[in-house]
Structures are given as C-alpha cells and as structure tokens.
Amino acid sequence: MRLVEPTHQPPSFSPADCDRLREVFQRCGFDTDGVLAALGGQAHAALSRDEPEPARRASRDAGDLGTLIRLFLLGDTEPVTEVERVFAPLGVDRAVELEVLERSGNGLRAGLDIRPHGDDEHSWWVISDVDQVQRGRNRSTRVDHVVGVGQASLSLVRATSRRPVGSVLDVGAGNGVQTLYASTHAERLTATDVSPRAVALAEATFRLNQLEVEVLRGAWFEPVSGREFDQIVCNPPFVVGPPTVDYTYRDSGLGGDAASELVVRSLPRHLSPGGTGHLLASWLHREGEDWAERVSSWLPGGVDAWFVQRDVADPALYVGTWLRDAGIDPRSPEGSRKASAWLDFFESQRVEGVGFGFVTLRRTDGEATVVCEDLRQAYDDPLGPEAAAWLDRVQWLRDHPDLLTERLRVADSVVLETISQPGDEGWSEQIRRLHRMDGPGWQHDIDELAAALIAGCRGLLPLGDLVALLAHAFDEQPQQLATGVRTMARQLVLHGMLEPATEDAA
C-alpha cells in the first residue's frame, strides 16, 4: 500500500472543537437512544433500509434533534438560522472550516458524515466522509474517501473476541470503529492508517468520544515496527484485482490477493506471546489450486489459524459489485473500461472465484493448528465468542494429546438428526447427522458405530473405555476402531460438539 498524499489538508479538530461539538450533540440528544426515540421503530428501520422519507417525516417534531437527523442521517439542506441555533457553542463558521458543514445554496448541509453508532451498552459518534452517491451529490468520490461503518466493518466487529486484554492495535483504522469497540475490553489503544485524511478523521472520532488513542500514520505495520500487542484487528483494503488504487479504503495497490497475504504473513510477528489477531481477508480461487492450501501457505511458523470462508463470488459478479460500490454504472463507458481491465486480470491469473471471510490467528509456542473451512450457511452471529472458544479448544487439545484417556460429553446444543426413506419393510435410516444448534451450526454425518459411541459420551467413562465396549458390541478390532475415533473426536471437539467433562474444560 503506497502512502497517499492529500490533495488538500484534511480538517484538524482541536480538543476544544471536539468538546464544543460534543456539547451540541449531547444537548440535542443526538445519540443512538435519542435518534431511535425521536424516529420510532418503524421509521428507524426504514432509514436502515435506505428509505429516508419516514424518518424525514418523524424528524419534523423532534426540534433541534430533528435538525441534526436531517443534516447528518438524511443529507438534507437546512435553513441557516436553524443550524446556527443548533450549533452553538461550536458555531457555524467553525463547523464549515472543519468540513462538518458546507454551504449549499441558501442553506447548510453536512460536509462530513457524523452519526451515532453503538451496541447495547455504548453510544459513540463516528466521523467519516459523506457517501456522495447515496446522498445524490453531483461530485465524484475522492481517492482518499474515508468510508463509513459498513457491513464489512460490522462483520469484523462481530467476529472479534472481546476478552479483556492489555493492548490492541487497529491496522487500517479508517473511521476508527474497530478501535471504538476495542475500547470496551482493552487498556491501551493504538490505531494506524496510511491516509492522512483517515488519520485526521479517526483522531477526531476518538477525541469526540473522549478516548485516549495513539494514532499513527504509515503503511501496514511500519508505524509499529518492533512492537507487540495482545490483540490486533485489521480491516485491510482487501479488494482483489489489478495492482491499482482507485480508493484507498478498498485498494492496496498490490495485485490479486497480495494484500491479504501480506497481513496474514506480517501480523503474527507483532503479537505478544498468546496474542490474537482478527481480520477480514479475500483470496483467489485459481484453476488447479486448493484455496485452503493457498491461504495456509501464507502463514509463518508458530501460529494457530482459523480461516472461515463466508462466500465465494464468481469473477463477473465480483467486478460488478465493486463497480457499483464505487458508484460506477457497469453499463457506462467508464464501467465498461474498468470491468474489461479487471476481468482481463482475472483471466491472466486463472481466477475461477474470489473467496471472502474471517481469519483468526494466535501466536503459540506449541505445535500450530491450522484449519480452513467453509461457513456459507446461515449461523448465529456474533462469531467473536466462537473464535475465542475455538482457540480455547485448540489449546485444550494441545494440552491433552491422547483423547482416549479423556472423559468427554456431548455439548448441550448438539442433537442427532436422522433422515429415513420408506421401503418394503418400513422406514430405513439413510443419514445420521450430528447438528450443533448454536453458533456456526456445524454438522457432521456419522455412521451407526459413531452414533452409538457419541451417545455414550456423558462424561462418565474415558473415551478409550467406550471404544473397548463398542468394539466388543459390534465385533470390531479395538485398535483399528480407536484410530478412527481419535480423528473424529478431535474434529468434534474443535467444533464444540464434544467437550471435556473435567474441571479444565475448554
């Protein structure tokens, strides 16, 4: 990723500016609860679907809060006199200097996207650039556009473990939303970005929310060379394509999936012992290659890794999606030119599809565990607690290498499903399937012997004793049966379907 110099200096929010802007928002009740209360559930839901009119109507009775809703959430132009009243003590002139507001005809409208965002316990304000296409503004999106809180950002938020840690590094912080969530479980926060504009807006976001964050500018891990952190989160510019940069928030300037490879290779060296990393990534599905082997080859030694593939897009769909994301009509001359170059690149690389998903990493001194698996089915979000539990289960397996000596029990959320077909002698079972009903909803097809063995896993007897009983009942060779049971039990433990019955349960 190359350093991008701004076409003009980004806004510089002083602590006093942020104090006054916060006073404006707090006085008007411009936070997650206040906006929901002012709009009501139906209009608020419509706004989340990009249907603004119900929210516009509801905001008319919300006074000064309604003015802020129309400015920042709907993109409307408001009368100068109303905005002047609302923006005391910051003042309209200073708000315009900071790009918070911009003049439009005889009125004022939002120059930056500032909106409440939070979870069940927190409400923050996130500062980013206005989406010119969504707001219907007749101007192009700038190269160093700082994108708002989108679905990719939120998916990483949900896929990140929130266990207490000492230090967190947010690489490619953008608007700073990952750092905001990290503040709920970390003592020290560091955020980096390659873009001066992103650094400026992230600093303003942190000051506005009264968070102490070390903010550094630089590409990838250069600003923190030689340093280690307990947790690293990264939402990199993971778009796969030619080595160009149209927008810094999505394009790395590296060809193909080299950006994801760089992060996976580099991140572990900045983890403290036992430290964890969570990132979004994309990878190529190339003709004649296995995607799992491809991403596994990126890893350095001494790293536990869980690659979860959430989707695979065909090249044409992928290109069309990202063109529209940039506000480019694929039917336009510009869209046609960009699509042609993009698809030519994919063809030269023998690309059959583009995978996307989550990566969980942990620095370890033990024998590393690397698992790559598909999770394209619907599942219970968030994935973060599952990622943390997966790492726990990996460590438990490392500490207990001989599963035959362990007492295991079936997790409470696991059920056995059977599928039968009618025949001359009645129903005949064709499929037996273990199904974990929570989290990722893992499923494992098993045979009759495995079903009988797992039914006995109630935490009372070591697994080896159950194997001996099963071998006697089914007239099987104990040693041969034990070999298959070890492999199966390990997979079921990794997926949280079997769990230790002892006090050191994962």
N, C-alpha and C positions, 0 to 999 in steps of 0.2 A: 504494500500500500504506500503510495507516494504522499509526501506532505503537500497539502493543498493550501496555497496562499489565498487569502480573501481578496475579492475584487474591491471591497472597502472594509474599513474597520468594523468588526461586529460591535453590538451595543455593550457598554460596560456599566453594569449595575453596581453601584456602591452599596455598602451596608445600609446607609441611610435611605437610599432609594428602595431597597427591599423592605425596610421597616415601614416606610410610608405606604408602599403597595400592599403589604400585608394588612396594615390598618384599614385600608379601603375594603379589602376582601372580607376581613373579619367583621367590620361594621355592617356590611351588607348581607352577611351570612352566605357568602359565595364559597361554599364547601360542599362535599358530597351529600350530606344530610340536608343542607339548606336547599340545594337545587332539586333534590328529589321531592322535598316537601312543597316547594313552590310549583313544580310542574305536575305533580301527581304521578301515580304509577303508569297510567296509560300513555300520557304524553312523553314521559321519560323513556319508556320502552320504544315509542315511535322514534324518538331522537336517536336512540342507539341503532335503529334501522335506517338511519339517514333520511327520515321523514320529518322535516322540521316544522311543518305548519301547526300540528297540535301543540308543540312546545311554544311556538311563537304566540299562539292564542292564550295559552296558560300564563305566559310571562307578563301579559298586559296588566294583571292585577298584583304583580309581585314588586312594585315600587322600584327602588334602586337595584335590588337583586335582579329584577326583570331586565333592567338596562344592561347589566353585566352578562346575563344569559344571552341576550340578543347580540351583544357585541362579540363575545368570545365563543359561544357554543353554536350560534346560528349564523354568524358572519354578517349581521345586518349593519347598516349605517344608521347612526343615532344622532339626534339633534345636539349641537354643540352645548347648548345651555344645560341639557340633562346630563351630559357626560362631565361637564365642568363641576356640577354639583356632586356627582358620584365620586369623582377622582380627587377630591380634597382628602388629605393634605398633599398628595404627590403633585397634583396639578397637571393640566392637560399639556402644557408646553413641554414639561419634563417627560411626560409619558410619550410624547411624539419623538423627542430626542432619543429615547430608549427603544424606539420602534414598537413599544407596547400598543400605541395607537398610531393611526395615519389618517391624514385628511382626505376626505372623499366628497367632492362637490361642496355642498354647504354643511356637511356633517362630518362625523368621525366614525371610523370603524377600526377593528382590531388589526394591528400590524404584526402581532405575534399571536400564536395560539397559546392561551393560558387557560387551563381548565382544571377543575378539581378531579382528583383521582385517589382511590384508596381501597382498603379492604374493610373487613368487619370492625377493625379496631382503630384504623388510622385514616386520616384525610390529608392529602398533600395537594400542592399545586404544581403542575408540570408545564414547563415553558418549552415550546418548540416553534417551528415555522408554520405559517398558515398553509394549508393544502390549497394551492391555487386552483386546481381543477375542481375540487369538491365545493369550493366557495364561489365558483363561476367567475373568477377574476381573469381578465384578459392579459395575462402575462405568463411567461414561461417559468418553470421551476428552476431555481438556481442550482448550480452544481453542488454547492455545499449546504443544500437544504437539510435542515435538522427535522427529521420525521417525528411525528407524534407517537403516542402509545398505541401501537397496532397489535394485531393478533399474534405476530411473531414475538414481539416483546412480552405479551401476556403469557404466551405458551412457555417461554423460558422462565418467567416468574413462577408459573405453576410447577415447572419441572425442577426447581431448585430446592435443595434441602434448607430448612430454616432452623437447624440446630444451632445453639449458641457457639460462637467462635470468637477468637480474638481479633483477627484482621480479615478483611475482604477486599479484593481487587476487582474492579469492574473495567474490563478492557473493551474499548469502543463504546464508551458510555452513552454517546448521543445526548438525548434529553435528560439522562440521569435516572430513569425509572428503576433500573435494576439496583442502583445504589440506594434509592429510597427504600425499597423492600429490604435490602441488606441491613439498613439501619435498625430493623426490628430485631436482629439477632447477632449483630457484630459490634465490637467495642471500637474498632478503628476502621475507617473507610478511605479507600484510595480509588480514584476514577481517572481514566486516561482516554484521550481521543486524538486522532490525527488532525482534526479540523479545528481551526481557531474559533469558528462560529459555534461549533458544538461545545467546545470548552467554555466559551463565554455564556451560552445559554444554560449549560449544566451548572456552572458556578452560580448563576442567578437563581436557578431552581433550588439549589442547596441553601443559599442564603435566605431565600423567601421562606423556606421551611425550617429555618434555624438549625441546620445540620452542619456539623464541622466535618468537612471532607477535604482530603488532599487531592487537588485536581492538577493533572499533569498533561502536557501536550507532547505527542510523539506517536510514531507508527508502532503498532503491535506492542511488543513487550520492551521496546527500547527505553521508555521512561523509567522502568523499574528494573533495569539491568542489575543482576546480582542480588536482588531481594527475593524473599519468600513470603508467602501468605497462607493463612489457614484455609481460605476458600477463594476461588477465582470464578467469576461469571463472565461470559463473553457472548454477546450477540453480534458476531462479526458480519462484514459485508460478504455474505455467503452466496450471492447470486452467481450461478455458473454460466460462463460464456467466454467470449473473446477477451483478450487482455486489454480492456479499455476501461475508462472511468467516465460514465455519464453522470452518476450521482454518488457522492462519497458514502452515503448511508448504506448503499447496497453493493457497490462495485469496488473491488480491491485493486484492480489493475493487474491482477495475476490471472493467467489463463486457466480455464477449466475449474477444477475443484481445489486448486492450489491454496486458496485462502483457508479453507477448512483444514487442509493438510498441515499448513503452517501452524495453525493454532493448536491442533492436536499434538504435533511434534514439540512445540515450544512451551506450552502451558505447564507440563509436569515439572520442568526444572525450576519453576517459580513457586512450587508448592512446598510448604513445610512438611516434615515427616507426618504421614497420615492425613495431610491436607487433601481437599477435594476440589474438583473443577466441574462446572456445569456449562454447557454451551449448545447452541444451535449449530447445525452443520448441514452441508449438502455434499453429495458425492455422485460421481458418474457411474452409470451402469453401461459398461462398454462391451461390445461384442466379444465373446470368448473369455470374459473375465467374471469372476465372482465378486460381488460388491463387498461381501464380508472380508474376503482376503485383501481387497484393495484398502479398506479403511484400517484393518488390523496392521497392515504394513506401515502405517504412519506412526505407530506408537513407538516411543523409546522403551527401554527396559525398565522394570520396576514400577509398572503402572497397571493397576486394576482398571478395566474399561468395560463399560456397558454402552453399546451402540444400539439405539432403538430407532428403527426406520418406521416413520409415520406415514409416508406417502412416496409414491414413485410416479412421476409425471412423464408422459411422452414428450419428446423434444418440441413438437409443434405447439402443444398445449402450454408448455413451459414458457416458450418465447412469447406467445400471445398474452399470457397472464402478466408477464413483467412489462410488456409494452403498455398494456392498459394501466398498470400500476403507475407508470410514469406519465399517464395522460396522453399517450400517443395512440391514435387510431390505427390499427394494423392495416386498414384499407387505404390510408393516406400515402403519398409518395415517401414521406419520412419513415412511416411504419414499414412500408414495403422494403425500403433500403436496409433498415436495421434488421428486419426479420431475415432477409436474404443473407446478410453477413453472419448473423447468429447461427442460422441453420447450416450454412457452409462450414462454420467452425465445428459444429456438432458432427457433421458428416466426416470431416477430416479426422476427428477423434474417435470415430466408430461408436458414437453415443447412441444407445438404444433407449435410455431413460435417465431421469435425474432423480435420485433419492434425496429425501429430506428427513431430518429427525433430530433426536437429542443424543448428546454424549455426556456420560458421567465418568469422571476419572478420579483416581486416588493414588497418591504416591505410597508405595509399600516397599518394605524390605524383604517381604516373603516372595514366594513363587506367584507371579502375577496371574490373575484370572481375566480373560478377555472373552466377552460374549457379544455376539451380533445377532439380533433377532428382529423380526417384523412385529409391529404392533399397529396394524392398519385397521383393526376393528375398533368399534366404539368401546370406551372404557371409562371408569370412574376417575375423573380428574380431582385433585391435582396429582401429578406424577412425582413431585418432590419427595413426599414421605416414602413412596415406593423405592425411589432411587437410594435414599438413605438406608432403608431396610435391606435393599439388595446388597449394598456394601457390607452391612452387618452380617448378612448370611454368608457372603464370600469369606469374611474373616472367620466366622464360626467354622466353616468347612475347612479352612486352612489350619485352624487350631485342633480340629477333630478329623484327621485324615482317614481313620478307619470307621466308617459308618456302621459296620456290622456290630460294633461294640456299643452303639448309642441307642438310647430309648427315644423313639420318635412318636409323634402323634399327628393325626390329620388336623389341619387347621379348621377352625370352626366355620369358615366361609366356604369350605370345599364340599361339593356334592358329587355324586356319581350319577351320570345320565346314561340311559340305555335307549337304543333305537332298535326296534324289532320289526320284522316283516312277517306277514301271515304265510302259513304253509299248510300242507296236508295234515300236519299233526299239531296245528295251532301256531301261536306266535313263536318266532325264533329270533333270539338276540343277534343282531348283526354288528352293533357298535357299542362299546363301553367307553365312556369318556369321563375323566375327571375334569371338573369345571370349578375354578375359583370364582366366586360370585362377586368379589370386590376387587378394587384396584384395577390392574390391567386385564382381569378376566381371563387369565391363562387357561388353556385347555390341553389335555394330554389324552390321547387314545391309548387304552390299555387292554390287555387280554384277561382271560379268566383267572390265571395264576396271579397276575399283578393285582387284580381286584380283590382277591382273597387275602393277599399279603397286606395290602393297604388297609383293609378292614380290620386287621389285627393290630395296626399301629395306633394303640391307645395310650402309649407311654408307660406300659407295664413291663414289657419284656424288651431286651436288646434286639435289634434288627436281626442279628445272626441267629438268635433262638427262633425267631419267626420263620426264617429261611429254612432251618432244620425241620421244623414242624410241617412247613409247606412241602418240602421235598419228600417227606415221608407220606404225606396225604396224597400227593399226586404222582408218587413213584418217579421222582426226578433225582438227578445227581446233585447233591448239595453244593459241591464246589462250582459246578457249571452254573447252577442257579444263582449262587452268590455273586458271580461276576456280573451278570446282567442286573441284579438287584442293586449293586453298588452304583452303577451308571444311572439307573432310573431314579434311585433315591436322591442322588446328587442333584439331578435336574429338578426334582420335585421340591427339594429344599431351596434351591436357587429361586424358584418361582413362588416360594412362600406357601406351598401346598402341604408339605410336611414340615414340622418344626420340632426342635428339641423339647423334650419333656423335662429337662433338668433346669436347675435354677439359673444357669448361664445361657438361657435361651436367647436366640438372636432377636 
